[in-house]
Amino acid sequence: MALLGVDLGGTYVRAGLVEDDRIVKIASRQIPARGSAEEVLSELLAVVDELISPQVQGMGVGVPSVVDLETGTIYDVQNIPAWKEIPLRKILEDRYFLPVYINNDANCFAVGEKYFGQGQPYDNLVGLIIGTGLGAGIIINGQLYSGINCGAGEFGLLPYLDANLERYASGQFFIQSYGCSGKEIYERAKTGDKEAKKIMKEFGHHLGEAIKAIMYAVDPEAIILGGSVSQAFEYFKESMYEAISSFAYSLALKRIRIKVSTIENIAILGAAALYLDSLKT
């Protein structure tokens, strides 16, 4: 089976041709973020044109925005001001005569991990992206659950302390609390910097509180961590598990599995996996 996965970011668009569960070819182009809607669309179509062939059976697109899943219309794409309301599925299906599935990037991460990554053994899991924000996708009974408005998994917006979970359990924590990036703290921690290690420990506590909220809400078998901050897992995992240890139900604590994504180009694979997920409906 040949599929196309398209990852739309704020400054780039990347697409991959997926065959036999692996990416065999990638195309990418920069996006004129301040350009017109037509200019941005032109770059997206250009990368698809590079990879499309008669063997391709379906296409998935991951976008940093809200999606009307019934119509395939995307709204208010982050960092692309001109894309306020774009009927992207119709545009792509009319051009390529293929079934097209579109979802937000966090949901693509979760379904990508389910089909290609650490989530393969589990039918109930949460993919948690820890980057500049805190995004999540939910797999229930082996299938992606997006919610009626494509808004399921917005755990980062739950109230926490004086703000919300995203403020304390994503890259925002390092910037707003200590005035530097998570990457900088991570690099310092690797050199043995005691202050950096302490900051990572503090972050791990907050992330553990976020994971407890997810466990209470969804009760998954596994939580797969992705995003840039997850690379520092070894420096915050101990305090994360300490925070989780106060979870009320001992059986859930015994069974839960928390893993870090190891798949390169998971955004492309996750977009392609939208097609595979659709086959279960």
QUIMONOR-V479515 format. One record per pair of residues at least 12 apart in sequence whose ideal C-beta (glycine too) atoms are under 8 Angstrom apart, sorted by the first residue. I is the first residue (numbers start at 1). J is the second residue. If there is no record, write none. Layout:
i | j
I | J
I | J
This chain:
i | j
1 | 19
1 | 20
1 | 57
2 | 17
2 | 18
2 | 19
2 | 53
2 | 55
2 | 56
2 | 57
3 | 17
3 | 18
3 | 19
3 | 56
3 | 57
3 | 58
3 | 59
3 | 60
3 | 272
3 | 275
3 | 276
4 | 16
4 | 17
4 | 18
4 | 48
4 | 51
4 | 52
4 | 56
4 | 58
4 | 59
4 | 60
4 | 272
5 | 18
5 | 23
5 | 59
5 | 60
5 | 61
5 | 62
5 | 267
5 | 268
5 | 269
5 | 270
5 | 271
5 | 272
5 | 273
6 | 44
6 | 47
6 | 48
6 | 59
6 | 60
6 | 61
6 | 62
6 | 268
6 | 271
7 | 61
7 | 62
7 | 105
7 | 108
7 | 267
7 | 268
7 | 271
8 | 31
8 | 44
8 | 61
8 | 62
8 | 63
8 | 64
8 | 77
9 | 31
9 | 64
9 | 79
10 | 31
10 | 33
10 | 64
10 | 77
10 | 78
10 | 79
10 | 80
11 | 30
11 | 31
11 | 33
11 | 79
12 | 28
12 | 29
12 | 30
12 | 31
13 | 28
13 | 29
13 | 31
13 | 43
13 | 44
13 | 47
14 | 26
14 | 27
14 | 28
14 | 47
14 | 265
14 | 267
14 | 268
15 | 27
15 | 28
15 | 47
15 | 48
15 | 50
15 | 51
15 | 268
16 | 51
16 | 265
16 | 268
16 | 269
16 | 272
17 | 51
17 | 53
17 | 56
18 | 268
18 | 269
18 | 272
21 | 115
21 | 116
23 | 265
23 | 268
23 | 269
25 | 51
26 | 265
26 | 268
27 | 47
27 | 50
27 | 51
28 | 47
29 | 43
29 | 46
29 | 47
30 | 43
31 | 43
31 | 44
31 | 80
33 | 79
33 | 80
33 | 81
34 | 81
34 | 82
35 | 82
36 | 82
37 | 82
37 | 83
37 | 86
39 | 82
40 | 80
40 | 82
40 | 83
41 | 86
41 | 91
45 | 95
48 | 92
48 | 96
52 | 96
56 | 96
56 | 98
57 | 98
57 | 99
57 | 275
58 | 98
58 | 99
58 | 100
58 | 101
58 | 275
58 | 278
59 | 92
59 | 96
59 | 98
59 | 99
59 | 100
59 | 101
59 | 272
59 | 275
60 | 100
60 | 101
60 | 102
60 | 103
60 | 108
60 | 270
60 | 271
60 | 272
60 | 273
60 | 274
60 | 275
61 | 88
61 | 92
61 | 100
61 | 101
61 | 102
61 | 103
61 | 271
61 | 274
62 | 102
62 | 103
62 | 104
62 | 105
62 | 107
62 | 108
62 | 267
62 | 270
62 | 271
62 | 274
63 | 77
63 | 88
63 | 102
63 | 103
63 | 104
63 | 105
64 | 77
64 | 78
64 | 79
64 | 104
64 | 105
65 | 77
65 | 78
65 | 83
65 | 104
66 | 104
66 | 149
66 | 150
66 | 151
67 | 102
67 | 103
67 | 104
67 | 150
68 | 150
69 | 102
69 | 103
69 | 146
69 | 150
71 | 87
71 | 89
71 | 90
72 | 87
72 | 88
72 | 89
72 | 90
72 | 93
72 | 100
72 | 101
72 | 102
73 | 85
73 | 86
73 | 87
73 | 88
73 | 89
74 | 86
74 | 88
74 | 102
88 | 100
88 | 102
89 | 101
89 | 102
99 | 275
99 | 278
101 | 274
101 | 275
101 | 277
101 | 278
102 | 274
103 | 144
103 | 146
103 | 150
103 | 274
104 | 135
104 | 137
104 | 146
104 | 150
105 | 129
105 | 135
105 | 267
105 | 270
106 | 127
106 | 129
106 | 135
106 | 136
106 | 137
106 | 153
107 | 137
107 | 138
107 | 144
107 | 146
107 | 150
107 | 153
107 | 270
108 | 137
108 | 267
108 | 270
108 | 271
108 | 273
108 | 274
109 | 127
109 | 129
109 | 135
109 | 137
109 | 226
109 | 261
109 | 266
109 | 267
109 | 270
110 | 125
110 | 126
110 | 127
110 | 136
110 | 137
110 | 138
110 | 139
110 | 144
110 | 153
110 | 224
110 | 270
111 | 127
111 | 137
111 | 139
111 | 144
111 | 270
111 | 273
111 | 274
111 | 276
111 | 277
112 | 127
112 | 263
112 | 266
112 | 267
112 | 269
112 | 270
112 | 271
112 | 272
112 | 273
113 | 125
113 | 127
113 | 224
113 | 226
113 | 261
113 | 263
113 | 266
113 | 270
114 | 127
114 | 139
114 | 142
114 | 144
114 | 273
114 | 277
115 | 269
115 | 273
115 | 276
115 | 277
116 | 263
116 | 266
116 | 269
116 | 270
116 | 273
117 | 224
117 | 261
117 | 262
117 | 263
117 | 266
117 | 269
118 | 222
118 | 224
118 | 259
118 | 260
118 | 261
118 | 262
118 | 263
119 | 139
119 | 222
119 | 224
121 | 222
122 | 139
122 | 220
122 | 221
122 | 222
122 | 257
123 | 139
123 | 140
123 | 141
123 | 142
123 | 221
124 | 139
124 | 140
124 | 141
124 | 218
124 | 219
124 | 220
124 | 221
124 | 222
125 | 138
125 | 139
125 | 220
125 | 221
125 | 222
125 | 223
125 | 224
126 | 138
126 | 139
126 | 153
126 | 214
126 | 218
126 | 220
126 | 222
126 | 223
126 | 224
127 | 139
127 | 223
127 | 224
127 | 226
127 | 261
128 | 155
128 | 210
128 | 211
128 | 214
128 | 223
128 | 224
128 | 225
128 | 226
128 | 227
129 | 226
129 | 227
130 | 169
130 | 170
130 | 171
130 | 207
130 | 225
130 | 226
130 | 227
130 | 228
130 | 229
130 | 230
131 | 170
131 | 171
131 | 227
131 | 228
131 | 229
132 | 170
132 | 171
132 | 172
132 | 228
133 | 156
133 | 166
133 | 170
133 | 171
133 | 172
134 | 155
134 | 156
134 | 165
134 | 166
134 | 169
134 | 170
134 | 210
135 | 153
135 | 154
135 | 156
135 | 227
136 | 153
136 | 154
136 | 155
136 | 156
136 | 214
137 | 153
138 | 152
138 | 153
138 | 218
138 | 220
139 | 220
140 | 218
142 | 280
143 | 277
143 | 280
143 | 281
144 | 274
144 | 277
155 | 210
155 | 213
155 | 214
155 | 217
156 | 169
156 | 170
156 | 210
158 | 213
160 | 206
160 | 209
160 | 210
165 | 206
165 | 209
165 | 210
165 | 213
168 | 203
168 | 206
168 | 209
168 | 210
169 | 203
169 | 206
169 | 207
169 | 209
169 | 210
170 | 227
170 | 229
171 | 228
171 | 229
173 | 203
173 | 206
174 | 199
174 | 203
177 | 199
178 | 199
182 | 203
182 | 228
182 | 229
182 | 232
183 | 228
185 | 199
185 | 200
185 | 232
186 | 200
186 | 229
186 | 231
186 | 232
186 | 235
189 | 232
189 | 235
197 | 235
200 | 232
200 | 235
200 | 236
200 | 239
201 | 235
201 | 236
201 | 238
201 | 239
202 | 239
203 | 229
203 | 236
203 | 239
204 | 235
204 | 236
204 | 237
204 | 238
204 | 239
204 | 240
204 | 242
204 | 243
205 | 239
205 | 240
205 | 242
205 | 243
206 | 243
207 | 236
207 | 240
207 | 243
208 | 239
208 | 240
208 | 241
208 | 242
208 | 243
208 | 244
209 | 243
211 | 223
211 | 240
211 | 243
211 | 244
211 | 258
212 | 243
212 | 244
212 | 246
212 | 247
215 | 244
215 | 247
215 | 252
215 | 256
216 | 247
219 | 252
220 | 256
221 | 255
221 | 256
221 | 257
222 | 256
222 | 257
222 | 258
222 | 259
223 | 256
223 | 257
223 | 258
223 | 259
224 | 259
224 | 260
224 | 261
225 | 258
225 | 259
225 | 260
225 | 261
226 | 260
226 | 261
226 | 266
230 | 260
230 | 261
231 | 260
233 | 260
240 | 258
244 | 256
